[in-house]
């Protein structure tokens, strides 16, 4: 029996197993399916995980570079993960002492800065372009607040595709029922994450936590993630999608930080008009554990 030592991290309760890319795991999909399972997977406070991060670190680069590969619980590989990128930055910082990290992902390079109050990751420029979301080839324009499987959604790519629906109360919606038909809708040939958002009015700027002054506005969020095939307690790309979609649909008019709150905690999002979006939030290391490697 072959075993490897994995570390368990979470970013606002979006939890991941972390291994060096050099770990002797031949079948990464089988490893993820085995150990991420929410009923029979890795133990701890929460059984299983939202994915496995295989990280290839180059400590000699300036800034330090790390290639991030996220294998999801269904064995698929995600192009980008905001909370996974924050975890990756903290792991790289612990390994090297560096506070600035360049993360290479299939969605492009992402710069991250690790500070005591949290990790900030550049998330790229959100795109509503039908070819970049992507939407079905017969689409002539963006999908903005159109009904898909009965849910009014706006489609945006924030590293991965999201279908964002604004509702009065995210907790009043049965996400597990309404999301799968949208996630698998024909208009999304590669599938989509389904994100619910609701505007939350806050009392004043001090109520926007994690150092986010400015517009006293915030959103609650819930996301059904493809690859997980269920709801996660936080989704960083989804939080960015919420703010980008809110701006596109006229619900938000600010260049400053906005708080987005999934069930796992608060994230701070900035979506400028002429620069990459950023995601800021906390990361925690939970434990290290030896795990069996499934044999092909």
N, C-alpha and C positions, 0 to 999 in steps of 0.2 A: 504494500500500500504506500503510495506517495502522498506526502502532505506538504502544504505550503503555509507560511505564516502570513495571514492577512490582517489588516487593521480595519476597524470599523469607525467611520466618521459620520457626522450628519451636519447638514446646513439647514437650520430651521426645520429640523425633523425629517428632511429629505435625506435618507440614509444610504450609505454606500460602503461596500467592501473595497479596500484599496490594496493592490498588489503591484510590485515592480513588473514592467513588461517582460523582464527576463525570467520571471517565475515559470517553472516547468509545467505549464498548463497548456496541453496540446489542444484540447477542445474547450475553448473559452465559453462557447454557448452552453455546453453541458454543465460547466462549472457554475455559470450564472443561474441556470434553471434549478440546479440542485440547492445552492446555498442562499438564493434570494427568495425562495418559496416562503410565503408568509405563515404557513402552517408547519412546515418541516425543515425549514432552513436554519441558518446560523442563529444561535441564541443571543441572549442579552435582554435588555429591557423590552425590545421589540423583536419578535422572531422574523428572520428574513431581512431583505434589504430591497431598495429600489434600483439596484444595479451594481455592477462591478467595474471599478476604474482600474484599467491596466495602464501604468504610467512609466514612460521612458524618459529618464532624466539625463540632461546634459549639464552638469554643474560647472563646466569650463566656459560655457557661453556667457556673453554679457549683453543683456541680462540672462540669468539662468533660464534655460529652455526645458520644457517638458511636453512630450507628446501624450495627449489624453485620448484614450479609447474607452468609451463607455459601452459595455455589453449589458443589455437590459434583461429583466427576468424571463422574457420569452425567448432569449437567445439572439435577438436582433441587436444591431449596433446603431446608436444614435449619433447624429452629426454634431450635436452640441447639447450641453446641459449647463445652465447657469450655476446652479448650486453645486453640481459636480466640479465645475471650474473653480469655484471658491474652495472646495475641499482640496482639489489638486494644488492650488496655490499654497495652502497651509501645509500640506504634506511636503511640498518642495522646500518651503521655508524651514521646516523642521529638519530636513535632510541637509540643507546647505547653509542655513543662516541668512539667506537672501530675503529681502522684503519685496523686491520687484521680480515678477516671474512672467515669462512669455509662454503662453500655453498654445500649443499647436493642436488644432482640431480639424475634422473634415469640413467644418463650416468656415474655417479661416483661423488666423492667429488672433489670440485674445490676450491683452495685457492685464495683469492683475497686480494689485498692491495690497500687501498684508500689513495691517495696523492693529493696535491693541483693541480698538473699538469695532473692528470688523474687517472684512475683505471686500475690496472693490474690484470688479471685473468689467472691462470693456466688452460690450455685447454685440458690437457691430451696429449697422444702420437697419432698423426694421424695414421690411419691404412688403408692399401690397401688390407688387407686380404679379400678374397671373402666372407668368413663367417661372418666377422665383419662389412662389409660395410652396409648391406649385399647385395650380388649378388644372382642370381638364383642358386639353388642347383646344376645345371649341369655345373657350371663354374669350371674349373680346376685351374685357376690362376687369378691374378689381371687383372683388366680392365684398360689398359694404352693406351691412345690415340687411341681408337677404335671408329668406327662410330656407333652411336646409334641414330636412327631416323634422320640420315643425319648430325649429329653434332659429330665431333671428340672429345671424352671426356675421362677424367681420373677419375676413381671412388675412392673416399677416404672418410673415416668416421672421422670426427673431433668432435664427439659427436652426430652428425646426418649425414646421407649420403649426399654426394655432388657429382655431375657430373660436373667436371671442364673442360671448353673448352677454349683454348687459341686462340685469334683472333687478327687481326691487329688493330681493333678499336671497342671497346665495344658499342659505340654509333651508329655504322653503322649497328648493328644487331637488327632485330625486335624480341626482347626477348619474347614478349608476344605470338609470333607465333611459334618460334623454341623451346621454353622451354617445353610446355605441353606434346608433344609426348615423350620427353626424360624423363620427370618427371614420366610419367605413363608407361614407357617401361617395357616389361616383364623381362628384365635383372635386374630390381630393384623391387623385390617383395614387399618391403615396401615403394616404391616410393623414389624419390631423389630430393633434391634441385638442381637447375641448375644454375651454376655460370659461367659467362663469365669473362675473364681476358685478359688484354693486357699489355705488357711490356712498361714502360714509362722510358725513359732515362732522368736522372736529371743532372743538371750542376755540382753539387758538394755535399759534405756531408751536408752542411748547408741547402740544399734544402729539405732534409728529415726532416720534422717537427716533433714536439712532442718528441724531444730528442732522435732521432734514428740515431746515427752515423754509420759509417761502409760503406758497399757496396753501392755505389751511384746508387741504382736501386730501382724502384718502379713499382707498377702495378695499373692500373685502374680496377674496378670491378663492375659488376652488377649481382644481384642474384634474381632468381625467386624462391620463397619459398613455399614448400608444406605446407599445413595448412593455409597459407595466400592465396594461389592460385593466386599469382600475384607477381610483383616486389616490394621489399622493398628498402628503401633508404639506408640501410646498413644491412650487415649480418656478424656478428663476426665469426661464424663457417665457413662461406664462405670465409672470408679473410684468415683465417688459412689454409683452403683447397687450396687456390690459391698458397700460399707460399710452402706448402707441395708438391703439384702437380708440381710446377715449379722446385723444387729440384729433384723430382723423374724423371722428363722428361729431365733433363739436361739443363734447362733454367736458373738455378740459382745455384750458388755455394758459399754459405755464411752461417756461423753460427750466424751472427749478425742480428740486426734489419732490417726489410724491411717495407717500407711504402706501404700500400694498401689503395686505395682511392675509396670507393663506392660513389654514388652521395651525401650522407649525410655528408661527411667529411673524415678526415684521421684517419686510424688506424695503429698502429705499431705492427708488428708481428715478433716473434722469433720462429723458428722451429729448435731446436738443433737436433743433430743426436742421442743423448743419454739421453734426458731429455724431460719433457713435454713442449709442445708449450706454448707460452704466447700471450695474446692479451692486448693491452693498448689503451685506448682512453678516451675521456671526457664523462661526464654524466651531464644532467641538469634536475632539477625538474621544471615542468611547473606550476601546480596548484593542488588544491584539489577540489573535487566536489561530491555532493550527487547524487547518481544514483539509479534508481528504480531497484528492484530485480524482474526479471521475475518469475512468480509463476508457479509451475509444473501443 
